[in-house]
Amino acid sequence: MPADATRADPPLGITWFVVFALVGVAASSASTWVHYQILSDPTYASFCDVNATVSCTEAYSSRFGAIGGVPVALFGVLFFVFVLGLIALCSRSLTAAPNLSGYLFAVSTIGLAVVLYLAYASFVILQAVCVLCVGTYAAVIGLFVLSGAATRYPMTSLPSRAVKDLGTLLRTPSALSAALAFVVAAGAAIVMFPGQPVTAASGAATTEAGAAQAPVATPVATAAQVQQLEQYLAAQPRVPVMVPTDGADVVIVKFNDYQCPPCRQTYMEYKPIVAKWAKQAPGKVKFITRDYPIERQCNNVGQDLHPSSCEAAVAVRLAREKGKAEAMEEWLFANQPALTPEVVKNAAASVAGVTDFEARFPATVELVKGDAAQGAQLQVTGTPTFFMNGIRLPGLRAEFFDAAIAWELKRVQSQK
């Protein structure tokens, strides 16, 4: 790039900087609003939740959706507002205007690293597409490409330019006031936003059975949230779900895929709740797992999203015969990113002592197909899907799931 420190960025370039920044503000603000609704309203259904694959909720509710309990989307809003402020301040200064593209290139390079990581987490690890997130990715990439093309001086000179412009900023009362107002507003937004419970990172591979990270303590829903949830549940239709109840008052059926990241997440988050009700109301609340692998080998689905999920379901069934089902489930979820049919078969032997996996597979996979067929009859289209005494539950945070069980148990027992 030819060095030219005196010529400002062309107006058209600045216009496009503003356009991409506004797109980013809009997308990240919408993301923040959806995330806020998810945290505050247990019955909220996001407009961008099309299915288990195209889902904003899956991304926001995952361990990648927040940093220290603060939603990533809120940081996105602050990032793009900062960019707009930078554009406004530099555009008003004859000395800073020529440096604007370099500043934006530096800032957007950091932003690009962040969105590439988040995109990898969404598309590869969670296997979910967040439409609003894609909008922020596009805005950051647009700023990065445009500012890089518009920068006409060596980036090594940027620090000295920044020092001079910062000195000008400190001597300009209006600019200094705007910068301080942004810092105060950003801090207030972070502090006042409802905190998201920090989810244990359960996706790291491990070599020992049962080594999935311990679940976090279940938060407590507010009285207003519980009331809203109960009103929602009371209005929901019930469908017959044919499973053995063993005399339980509340039967929770989960249609599950061991390669499904949200299934892993709910397994970890709901684990304390399962233990709580087993202790608090023994025999009154029953949890049942039904297999619904997103794989054509054992389910009538359109594509093989999880090509080892049939083997995983068979492994758990065979492990159950040896009293090792829970250990097998723990191992599968802890090693989820690394699963292959061969890995699953070897794990069944090492974790549960299953030595006849291949011989037993054909007959056992037919049982898995039976579960999948039942799921299809119930119009299950993705995992996890929960039914509580016939009520199809939306994706509930742990505290709302706990509150739903308490409400249903009270309702059933009051009718006896």
C-alpha positions as CSV (number, residue, x, y, z in Angstrom):
1,M,0.0,0.0,0.0
2,P,1.5,3.4,-0.8
3,A,2.1,5.5,2.2
4,D,-0.2,8.5,2.3
5,A,-0.8,9.9,5.7
6,T,-2.5,13.1,4.5
7,R,-5.4,11.8,2.5
8,A,-8.5,10.8,4.4
9,D,-10.6,7.8,3.6
10,P,-13.1,8.4,0.8
11,P,-16.6,9.3,1.9
12,L,-17.9,6.1,0.2
13,G,-15.6,4.0,2.4
14,I,-16.8,5.7,5.5
15,T,-20.4,5.1,4.4
16,W,-19.7,1.4,4.1
17,F,-18.0,1.4,7.5
18,V,-21.1,2.8,9.0
19,V,-23.3,0.4,7.1
20,F,-21.5,-2.7,8.3
21,A,-21.3,-1.3,11.9
22,L,-25.1,-0.7,11.8
23,V,-25.7,-4.2,10.6
24,G,-23.6,-5.4,13.4
25,V,-25.5,-3.3,16.0
26,A,-28.8,-4.5,14.7
27,A,-27.8,-8.2,14.6
28,S,-26.1,-8.2,18.0
29,S,-28.9,-6.1,19.6
30,A,-31.5,-8.6,18.3
31,S,-29.3,-11.4,19.7
32,T,-29.1,-9.7,23.0
33,W,-32.8,-9.3,23.2
34,V,-33.4,-12.9,22.4
35,H,-30.9,-14.0,25.0
36,Y,-32.5,-11.7,27.5
37,Q,-35.9,-13.3,26.8
38,I,-34.4,-16.8,27.1
39,L,-33.0,-15.9,30.5
40,S,-36.1,-14.2,31.9
41,D,-39.1,-16.0,30.2
42,P,-39.2,-19.8,30.6
43,T,-41.8,-20.1,27.8
44,Y,-40.1,-17.9,25.3
45,A,-39.8,-19.3,21.8
46,S,-37.3,-17.5,19.6
47,F,-38.3,-16.5,16.0
48,C,-35.0,-17.9,14.8
49,D,-35.5,-21.3,16.3
50,V,-36.5,-23.2,13.1
51,N,-35.4,-26.7,14.2
52,A,-32.6,-28.4,16.2
53,T,-30.0,-27.3,13.6
54,V,-31.2,-23.8,12.8
55,S,-31.5,-22.4,16.3
56,C,-30.4,-19.3,18.2
57,T,-31.3,-20.8,21.5
58,E,-28.9,-23.7,21.1
59,A,-26.1,-21.2,20.6
60,Y,-27.0,-18.8,23.3
61,S,-27.7,-21.4,25.9
62,S,-24.5,-23.3,25.3
63,R,-21.2,-22.7,27.1
64,F,-20.1,-20.6,24.2
65,G,-23.1,-18.2,24.6
66,A,-21.7,-16.3,27.6
67,I,-18.4,-15.1,29.1
68,G,-18.4,-15.1,32.9
69,G,-22.2,-15.3,32.8
70,V,-22.4,-12.2,30.5
71,P,-23.9,-13.0,27.1
72,V,-21.5,-12.8,24.2
73,A,-24.2,-10.9,22.2
74,L,-24.0,-8.0,24.6
75,F,-20.3,-7.8,24.0
76,G,-21.1,-7.7,20.3
77,V,-23.4,-4.7,20.8
78,L,-20.6,-2.9,22.7
79,F,-18.1,-3.8,20.0
80,F,-20.2,-2.3,17.2
81,V,-21.2,0.8,19.2
82,F,-17.5,1.3,19.8
83,V,-16.9,1.1,16.1
84,L,-19.6,3.6,15.4
85,G,-18.1,5.9,18.0
86,L,-14.6,5.6,16.5
87,I,-16.0,6.4,13.1
88,A,-17.8,9.5,14.5
89,L,-14.8,10.8,16.4
90,C,-12.2,10.3,13.6
91,S,-14.5,11.7,10.9
92,R,-14.7,15.0,12.8
93,S,-10.9,15.3,13.1
94,L,-8.7,16.4,10.2
95,T,-5.7,14.7,11.9
96,A,-7.5,11.5,12.9
97,A,-9.6,10.9,9.7
98,P,-6.7,9.5,7.7
99,N,-6.1,7.0,10.4
100,L,-9.6,5.7,10.7
101,S,-9.2,2.7,8.3
102,G,-6.2,1.5,10.2
103,Y,-7.9,1.7,13.6
104,L,-10.9,-0.2,12.2
105,F,-8.6,-2.8,10.6
106,A,-6.9,-3.4,14.0
107,V,-10.2,-3.6,15.9
108,S,-11.9,-5.8,13.3
109,T,-8.9,-8.2,13.2
110,I,-9.5,-8.9,16.9
111,G,-13.3,-9.1,16.1
112,L,-12.5,-11.5,13.3
113,A,-10.6,-13.9,15.6
114,V,-13.5,-13.9,18.0
115,V,-16.2,-14.6,15.4
116,L,-14.1,-17.3,13.7
117,Y,-13.9,-19.1,17.0
118,L,-17.6,-18.6,17.7
119,A,-18.5,-19.8,14.2
120,Y,-16.4,-22.9,14.7
121,A,-18.1,-23.5,18.0
122,S,-21.5,-23.1,16.5
123,F,-21.1,-25.0,13.2
124,V,-18.7,-27.7,14.3
125,I,-19.1,-28.3,18.0
126,L,-22.7,-27.4,18.5
127,Q,-23.7,-28.3,14.9
128,A,-26.2,-25.4,15.1
129,V,-26.8,-22.4,12.9
130,C,-27.6,-19.2,14.7
131,V,-29.1,-16.8,12.1
132,L,-28.6,-13.7,14.1
133,C,-25.0,-14.7,14.9
134,V,-24.3,-15.1,11.2
135,G,-25.4,-11.4,10.8
136,T,-22.7,-10.3,13.3
137,Y,-20.1,-12.5,11.6
138,A,-20.9,-10.9,8.2
139,A,-20.6,-7.4,9.7
140,V,-17.2,-8.1,11.3
141,I,-15.9,-9.7,8.1
142,G,-17.2,-6.7,6.1
143,L,-15.4,-4.3,8.3
144,F,-12.2,-6.3,8.2
145,V,-12.1,-6.6,4.4
146,L,-13.1,-3.0,3.7
147,S,-10.8,-1.4,6.3
148,G,-7.9,-3.6,5.2
149,A,-8.4,-2.5,1.6
150,A,-8.7,1.2,2.6
151,T,-5.6,1.4,4.8
152,R,-2.9,3.2,2.9
153,Y,0.0,3.3,5.4
154,P,2.0,0.6,7.2
155,M,0.3,-0.8,10.2
156,T,3.5,-0.5,12.1
157,S,3.0,3.2,12.2
158,L,-0.5,2.8,13.8
159,P,0.7,3.0,17.5
160,S,2.4,6.4,17.0
161,R,-0.7,7.7,15.2
162,A,-2.9,6.4,18.0
163,V,-0.8,8.2,20.6
164,K,-1.2,11.5,18.8
165,D,-4.9,11.1,18.2
166,L,-5.4,10.0,21.8
167,G,-3.8,13.2,23.0
168,T,-6.2,15.2,20.8
169,L,-9.1,13.2,22.3
170,L,-8.0,14.1,25.8
171,R,-7.9,17.7,24.9
172,T,-11.4,17.7,23.3
173,P,-14.1,17.9,26.0
174,S,-16.9,16.7,23.9
175,A,-15.0,13.7,22.6
176,L,-13.7,12.9,26.1
177,S,-17.2,13.1,27.5
178,A,-18.5,10.7,24.8
179,A,-15.7,8.2,25.5
180,L,-16.4,8.3,29.2
181,A,-20.2,7.9,28.7
182,F,-19.5,4.8,26.6
183,V,-17.4,3.3,29.3
184,V,-19.9,4.0,32.0
185,A,-22.8,2.7,29.8
186,A,-20.9,-0.4,28.9
187,G,-20.1,-1.2,32.5
188,A,-23.7,-0.6,33.5
189,A,-25.1,-2.9,30.8
190,I,-22.7,-5.7,31.8
191,V,-23.6,-5.4,35.5
192,M,-27.3,-5.0,35.0
193,F,-27.9,-7.7,32.4
194,P,-29.4,-10.9,33.9
195,G,-26.5,-13.4,34.5
196,Q,-26.4,-16.7,32.7
197,P,-25.4,-19.7,34.8
198,V,-22.0,-20.8,33.7
199,T,-22.2,-24.2,32.1
200,A,-19.5,-26.8,32.8
201,A,-17.5,-27.5,29.7
202,S,-18.4,-31.1,29.2
203,G,-17.2,-31.5,25.6
204,A,-13.5,-32.1,26.3
205,A,-12.3,-35.5,25.4
206,T,-11.3,-37.8,28.2
207,T,-10.0,-41.4,28.3
208,E,-11.7,-42.7,31.4
209,A,-15.3,-43.6,31.9
210,G,-17.4,-41.3,34.0
211,A,-14.9,-38.4,33.7
212,A,-17.3,-35.9,32.3
213,Q,-17.0,-32.7,34.3
214,A,-19.3,-32.3,37.3
215,P,-22.6,-30.5,36.7
216,V,-23.1,-27.1,38.1
217,A,-25.6,-26.3,40.8
218,T,-29.1,-25.6,39.6
219,P,-30.1,-21.9,39.9
220,V,-33.5,-21.1,41.4
221,A,-36.3,-19.6,39.3
222,T,-38.1,-16.5,40.6
223,A,-41.7,-16.6,41.8
224,A,-42.8,-14.6,38.7
225,Q,-41.0,-16.9,36.3
226,V,-42.5,-20.0,38.0
227,Q,-46.0,-18.5,37.8
228,Q,-45.5,-17.7,34.1
229,L,-44.2,-21.2,33.5
230,E,-47.1,-22.8,35.3
231,Q,-49.6,-20.8,33.2
232,Y,-47.9,-22.0,30.1
233,L,-47.9,-25.6,31.1
234,A,-51.5,-25.6,32.1
235,A,-52.5,-24.4,28.6
236,Q,-50.5,-27.1,26.8
237,P,-52.1,-30.2,25.1
238,R,-51.1,-33.7,26.2
239,V,-50.4,-36.5,23.9
240,P,-50.2,-40.2,24.9
241,V,-46.6,-41.4,25.2
242,M,-46.5,-45.2,25.6
243,V,-43.8,-46.0,28.1
244,P,-43.8,-48.0,31.3
245,T,-44.6,-45.8,34.3
246,D,-43.9,-48.2,37.1
247,G,-46.5,-46.3,39.2
248,A,-44.7,-42.9,39.0
249,D,-46.8,-39.8,39.1
250,V,-44.6,-37.9,36.7
251,V,-42.9,-39.5,33.8
252,I,-40.3,-37.6,31.8
253,V,-39.3,-39.0,28.4
254,K,-36.3,-37.7,26.6
255,F,-35.7,-38.5,23.0
256,N,-31.9,-38.5,22.8
257,D,-28.9,-38.7,20.4
258,Y,-25.5,-39.3,22.0
259,Q,-23.8,-37.2,19.4
260,C,-26.1,-34.3,19.8
261,P,-24.4,-31.4,21.7
262,P,-27.6,-30.0,23.2
263,C,-28.4,-33.6,24.5
264,R,-25.0,-33.5,26.2
265,Q,-25.7,-30.1,27.6
266,T,-29.1,-31.1,29.1
267,Y,-27.7,-34.3,30.4
268,M,-25.1,-32.4,32.4
269,E,-27.5,-29.6,33.5
270,Y,-30.4,-31.9,34.4
271,K,-28.3,-34.4,36.2
272,P,-28.6,-32.7,39.6
273,I,-32.4,-32.4,39.1
274,V,-32.7,-36.2,38.4
275,A,-30.7,-36.9,41.6
276,K,-32.8,-34.4,43.6
277,W,-36.2,-36.0,42.6
278,A,-34.8,-39.5,43.1
279,K,-34.0,-38.5,46.7
280,Q,-36.9,-36.1,47.4
281,A,-39.7,-38.2,45.8
282,P,-38.5,-41.7,45.3
283,G,-40.6,-43.6,42.8
284,K,-42.8,-40.6,42.1
285,V,-40.8,-39.1,39.3
286,K,-39.4,-41.4,36.5
287,F,-36.9,-40.4,33.9
288,I,-36.8,-42.4,30.7
289,T,-34.4,-42.1,27.7
290,R,-35.6,-43.1,24.3
291,D,-33.2,-43.3,21.4
292,Y,-33.6,-40.9,18.4
293,P,-30.3,-41.0,16.5
294,I,-30.0,-38.6,13.6
295,E,-28.5,-41.3,11.4
296,R,-30.2,-43.2,8.6
297,Q,-28.8,-46.6,9.7
298,C,-31.4,-46.7,12.5
299,N,-33.8,-43.8,11.9
300,N,-35.8,-42.6,9.0
301,V,-34.1,-39.2,8.7
302,G,-33.0,-37.2,5.7
303,Q,-29.3,-37.2,6.4
304,D,-26.6,-38.6,8.6
305,L,-25.9,-35.7,10.9
306,H,-24.4,-38.0,13.6
307,P,-22.8,-41.0,11.9
308,S,-21.9,-42.8,15.1
309,S,-25.1,-42.2,17.1
310,C,-26.7,-45.6,16.3
311,E,-23.6,-47.4,17.6
312,A,-23.7,-45.2,20.7
313,A,-27.3,-46.1,21.4
314,V,-26.5,-49.8,21.0
315,A,-23.5,-49.4,23.3
316,V,-25.6,-47.9,26.1
317,R,-28.2,-50.7,25.8
318,L,-25.6,-53.4,26.0
319,A,-23.9,-51.6,28.9
320,R,-27.3,-51.5,30.7
321,E,-27.3,-55.3,30.8
322,K,-24.1,-55.2,32.7
323,G,-25.2,-52.4,35.1
324,K,-22.9,-49.9,33.3
325,A,-25.4,-47.7,31.4
326,E,-24.7,-44.6,33.4
327,A,-20.9,-45.0,33.0
328,M,-21.3,-45.6,29.3
329,E,-23.5,-42.5,28.9
330,E,-20.9,-40.4,30.8
331,W,-18.1,-41.6,28.6
332,L,-20.0,-41.0,25.4
333,F,-21.0,-37.4,26.3
334,A,-17.5,-36.6,27.6
335,N,-15.9,-37.9,24.4
336,Q,-18.6,-36.7,22.1
337,P,-16.4,-34.8,19.6
338,A,-14.2,-37.8,19.0
339,L,-16.9,-40.5,18.5
340,T,-16.6,-42.9,15.6
341,P,-18.2,-46.3,15.2
342,E,-14.9,-48.0,16.1
343,V,-14.3,-45.7,19.0
344,V,-17.7,-46.5,20.4
345,K,-17.2,-50.2,20.0
346,N,-13.9,-50.1,21.8
347,A,-15.3,-48.0,24.6
348,A,-18.2,-50.4,25.1
349,A,-15.6,-53.1,25.8
350,S,-13.3,-50.9,28.1
351,V,-16.1,-49.0,29.9
352,A,-18.8,-51.7,30.2
353,G,-17.1,-54.9,29.5
354,V,-19.1,-55.6,26.3
355,T,-17.1,-58.1,24.3
356,D,-19.8,-59.1,21.8
357,F,-20.7,-55.7,20.4
358,E,-20.6,-56.7,16.7
359,A,-22.5,-60.0,17.3
360,R,-25.2,-58.2,19.3
361,F,-25.4,-55.1,17.1
362,P,-28.0,-56.3,14.5
363,A,-30.6,-57.4,17.0
364,T,-30.0,-54.5,19.4
365,V,-30.2,-51.8,16.7
366,E,-33.7,-53.0,15.9
367,L,-34.7,-51.9,19.4
368,V,-33.2,-48.5,18.7
369,K,-35.2,-48.3,15.5
370,G,-38.3,-49.0,17.6
371,D,-37.6,-45.9,19.8
372,A,-37.0,-43.8,16.7
373,A,-40.3,-44.9,15.2
374,Q,-42.1,-43.9,18.4
375,G,-40.4,-40.6,18.2
376,A,-41.5,-40.1,14.6
377,Q,-45.1,-40.9,15.6
378,L,-44.8,-38.2,18.3
379,Q,-43.5,-35.8,15.6
380,V,-40.1,-35.6,17.1
381,T,-37.9,-33.8,14.6
382,G,-34.8,-33.0,16.6
383,T,-33.0,-33.8,19.8
384,P,-33.3,-33.5,22.7
385,T,-37.1,-33.6,22.8
386,F,-38.8,-34.0,26.2
387,F,-42.3,-35.1,27.1
388,M,-43.6,-34.7,30.7
389,N,-46.8,-36.7,31.2
390,G,-47.6,-36.1,27.6
391,I,-46.7,-32.4,27.5
392,R,-44.0,-31.6,25.0
393,L,-41.6,-29.4,26.8
394,P,-39.7,-26.5,25.1
395,G,-36.0,-26.3,25.7
396,L,-36.0,-25.3,29.3
397,R,-33.2,-24.1,31.4
398,A,-32.4,-26.3,34.4
399,E,-34.3,-24.2,37.0
400,F,-37.4,-24.1,34.8
401,F,-37.2,-27.9,34.2
402,D,-37.1,-28.4,37.9
403,A,-40.0,-26.1,38.5
404,A,-42.1,-27.9,35.7
405,I,-41.6,-31.2,37.5
406,A,-42.6,-29.7,40.8
407,W,-45.8,-28.2,39.3
408,E,-46.8,-31.5,37.6
409,L,-46.2,-33.6,40.7
410,K,-48.3,-31.3,42.8
411,R,-51.0,-31.3,40.1
412,V,-51.2,-35.1,39.9
413,Q,-51.1,-35.6,43.6
414,S,-53.8,-33.1,44.2
415,Q,-56.1,-35.1,42.0
416,K,-55.7,-38.3,43.9
